[in-house]
Amino acid sequence: MKKFISEFKEFISRGNVIDLAVGIIIGSAFTAIVTSLVNQVIMPAIGFMIGGINFSDFKFPQNAGEGEAAIYYGAFIQQVINFIIIAFVVFCMVKVINVLRRKKKEEEKPAASTPAPEIQLLTEIRDLLKENKNK
């Protein structure tokens, strides 16, 4: 039992597991924000632009009551728009992170050193001496 507990402590204290847990927590909070954005801002705006239509009311058959079986495809449309927005935001975040990583790699690379003028002059003299020797 002690070995099991020590293995669990080792597993849980790894950086990857903690990073994953933080990512999941932030992801769930981010999902709530995006869902609110879609439901309270974007969908009403789209509905207003197309004539005051509320997508969540779309169902088949249209005259189905509360207790009757109906397919609520309007809610599905909202979820698709929600997914597209989340995917776009994640894409933008990854793009920014990649730009920052490339910038960091460029900063870490040592600058291409140009030889000092003396070294360049000595190299030219050496090359000229080789040419004269071969003549």
N, C-alpha and C positions, 0 to 999 in steps of 0.2 A: 504494500500500500504506500509506503514511504517513497519507493522508487517511482510509482505512478504519479504521486504528488510532485516530486522533484522534476520529473519529465514535463508535467503540465506547467510548472512554474517557468522552466526553461523555454517551453514553447510560447507561453503567453508573453514573456519578456523580450522576445525577439522583436526587432524593429519592424519587420514586415507585418506582423500581426497587429501591432499597435497602429501602424500607418493605415492598414486596411480598416480597422475599427473607426479611426478618425474619418476616413473617406466615406464609410457607410453613414455615419452620423451626419456629416456635412451634406452628403447626397440626399438623405431623407429630408433635411431642412430645406435644401435647395428645391426639391420636388414640391414641397408645400408652397414655396414662394411662386414657382412657375405655375402651379395649378391655380393659385389665386390670381395670378396675372392673366391666365387664359380665361378663367371663369368670370372674373369681375371686370376685366378691362377689354381684352381682345374680342371675346365672343359677343358681348353687348355692342361693341363698336361695329363688328361685322354685321350683326343683326340689324343695327340701325341703318347701315349703308344699303342693305338689301330690303329695307322696308319694315323694320321693327320686328323681325322674326327672331324667336328664341329657339336656338338649335336643340336645346334639351327637351323641347316639346315635340320634336319630330318623332313620330312613331308609326308603325304599321300594324294593324289597320288604324287609320286616323281617328275613328270614332270609338276606339276601345276605351272602356272606363278604367277606374283605378284597380278593380279586382280582376279584370279580364286580361287574358294573355295578349301581349303586344310586343313588338320588336322596336325598341327605342334606339333607332339608328342615329338620332341627333346627338345622344350622349357619346356614341362611338365617334362621330365627327369631331366632337370636342376633344376626345382623347387623342385622336390622330393629330389635331392641331397642337395639342399639348406636347406630344412626342416630337413633332417637327421643331417646335421652339426649343425644347430641351436639347435635341440633337444639334441645332444651330449654335446654341450657347456653348455647349461642350466643344464643338468644332472650333469656335472662336477662342476658347480658353486654351485648347491644345496648340492652336496656331501661335498664340502669344507666347506660350511656354517654349515652343520650338524656336521662336525668334530669339528669346532671351538666352536659351541654351547655346545657339549658334554664336550670339554676341559674346557670351562668356568664353566659349572655346577660342574665338578669335583673339580675345584679350589675353588668354593664357598662352597662346602660341608666341614663341620668341620672335621678335621682329627679325626679318631677314637682314642679316648684317652685311653691309657693304664693306668690302675690304678698305682698309685705310689707304690713303693716297700713296704712302711709301710702299706698301705691299703691292699695290697695283702697278706702280712704277717698276719695282723689282721684277714682277712677273713679266712685264713687257720687255725688260732688258734681257731676262733669261730666254724668252722666246726669240728675240733678235739674235742672241748669241748662238742659239741652236740653228737658226736659219743660216748664219754666216759660216758655221762649222760644216754644215752639209754642202756648201757651195764649193 
